[in-house]
Amino acid sequence: MTEVFKGSFTQQEPIPEDGIAAALDVLRHGRLHRYNLAPGEDGEVALLEREFAAYVGARYALAVASGGYALATALRAVGVKPGDKVLTNAFTLAPVPGAIASVNAVPVFVGVTEDLVIDLDDLEAKAGEASVLMLSHMRGHICDMDRLMEVCNRAGITVIEDCAHTMGAAWKGVPSGRHGLVGCYSTQTYKHMNSGEGGFLVTDDDEVMARAVMLSGSYMLYGRHGTVPPEEVFARVKYETPNVSGRMDNLRAAILRPQLAKLDDQCAAWNARYGAVEDGLRGTPGLTVVARPEAERYVGSSIQFLLLDWPDAAVADVIDRCKARGVELKWFGGAEPTGFTSRYDSWRYAPSERMPKSDRVLKGIVDMRLPLTFSLDDCALIARIIRAEAGAVWQEQAA
Ligand SMILES: *Cc1c(COP(=O)(O)O)cnc(C)c1O
């Protein structure tokens, strides 16, 4: 009998009941705007900012309208100007080069390795070209952060981390987003906490946070934030920092606070699912499971494997066969981007030289989401289906 998987790759878990109750409270009192507070009230957004700052061990956290907004705000807050070059990953999601383009800066793409992290040799070679790196921990893969920070410190490069897929992750025990000057996170539905849309920016830097708060649209109400630098820091920036409105509201914050409280449990649940698929795929001929370094504490909310050096038609065949059995894989190497774009050559507003070593990797990356609505049995079944179909296509190729 041919096994077929019936689950949905886009169905997340419901919002926890305590989040629903907190959201109803906000709806009933009607004070959704973060600065609309009753006497003595802190507000859900300010409380969330305090809790998130404590969670990642940052001095300051700012809750905003989206992850992409956090990235653009970070670029503005560290002083990126129109025409400046910004180093970033050749393998990331469209909002990352998009944030750079939104401040009229120019992305300079750095290659990807077979471990799906930024190519640190390529970064070293390009380090002289820019003074800011927007580092994307794409699909949750964390590079050797010690070497990355050494390269960037030596070259005087400011690091902004895109942690859309690494909320809850760490390198050598240091939370992702806490190696660079600024860390940015997303709470969009497909990330690790779900408020539909939303994001965070964290830093220890007084000036960067004061500017980010002003940029996010605080008017002169920044004193109502959860974590803010002293007044004298605002005095230096408040008249010369534009309001680029992008605040979070109390309704989303109310939904997020209970999710933050159980984030570590959720991460463990993702990793159990990741492990089940990884175990099932290991040893499949022609298929490379991505190695995860000892120093990396990752969150397996998606899984990637490589079909390195397979002909395009064979990869497409694996994708089609798996789809026919209910397993939705995304192929980043397809000639035309479908659904979303993750490859430097898709962003034609930012021209780049070809990167043959990265192209080889990008052509072979296959990606799959692992929503927590999947059981461990589901994950084992999915792995059996991929293994069987990739194996069949592999044998056809050999014949
Ligand atoms: C989702 C995502 C973002 C942007 O987050 P939004 O909240 O959707 O704006 C940035 N980087 C990566 C790698 C992402 O996957």
The ligand as an SDF file (V2000), in Angstrom:
LIG
                    3D

 15 15  0  0  0  0  0  0  0  0999 V2000
    9.7160   36.1660    7.7920 C   0  0  0  0  0  0  0  0  0  0  0  0
   11.1120   36.6270    7.6380 C   0  0  0  0  0  0  0  0  0  0  0  0
   11.4540   37.9710    7.7860 C   0  0  0  0  0  0  0  0  0  0  0  0
   10.4620   39.0860    7.9180 C   0  0  0  0  0  0  0  0  0  0  0  0
    9.5000   38.9480    8.8480 O   0  0  0  0  0  0  0  0  0  0  0  0
    8.0450   39.6080    8.6340 P   0  0  0  0  0  0  0  0  0  0  0  0
    7.5450   39.6780   10.0320 O   0  0  0  0  0  0  0  0  0  0  0  0
    7.2610   38.7080    7.7480 O   0  0  0  0  0  0  0  0  0  0  0  0
    8.2460   40.9730    8.0470 O   0  0  0  0  0  0  0  0  0  0  0  0
   12.7920   38.3000    7.7200 C   0  0  0  0  0  0  0  0  0  0  0  0
   13.7400   37.3690    7.4950 N   0  0  0  0  0  0  0  0  0  0  0  0
   13.4460   36.0810    7.3130 C   0  0  0  0  0  0  0  0  0  0  0  0
   14.5500   35.1180    7.0540 C   0  0  0  0  0  0  0  0  0  0  0  0
   12.1240   35.6660    7.3640 C   0  0  0  0  0  0  0  0  0  0  0  0
   11.8280   34.3810    7.1480 O   0  0  0  0  0  0  0  0  0  0  0  0
  1  2  1  0
  2  3  1  0
  2 14  2  0
  3  4  1  0
  3 10  2  0
  4  5  1  0
  5  6  1  0
  6  7  2  0
  6  8  1  0
  6  9  1  0
 10 11  1  0
 11 12  2  0
 12 13  1  0
 12 14  1  0
 14 15  1  0
M  END
$$$$
